[in-house]
Amino acid sequence: MTEFTLSDLERIVATRATAAPEDSWTAKLVAAGQHKAAKKLGEEAVETVIAALSDDRKNLVDESADLLYHLMVVLNIAAVPLQDVMSELARRTGQSGLQEKANRQNP
């Protein structure tokens, strides 16, 4: 089995976003707009936290997949390429998390 990446997911979301809303959940979310997609992302984030706190590994994996998928939809609607997020993560790894957080609080 080949490795599945977030870039693969980004491409799938982009392709499905152009389908007819009655044929694709992704297209339906995109057609509903950022407010609906962001709300769904928030719901999935809460479900992921609940799964983590319940020590249910399978549910945590499932909810994490839902969370990543819905994040890709929100990024797609906002026209934010995954590479922009990855570049920001790469920039942040050049310093400690504590230093990075302090820099955000004191621009």
Long-range contacts (C-beta under 8 A, 24 or more apart in sequence): 6-68, 6-72, 6-82, 7-82, 9-68, 9-69, 9-72, 10-72, 10-75, 10-76, 10-81, 10-82, 13-69, 13-72, 13-73, 13-76, 14-76, 17-73, 17-76, 17-77, 26-73, 29-70, 29-73, 30-73, 30-76, 30-77, 33-77, 34-74, 34-77, 34-78, 37-70, 37-73, 37-74, 37-77, 38-74, 40-70, 40-73, 41-67, 41-70, 41-71, 41-73, 41-74, 44-69, 44-70
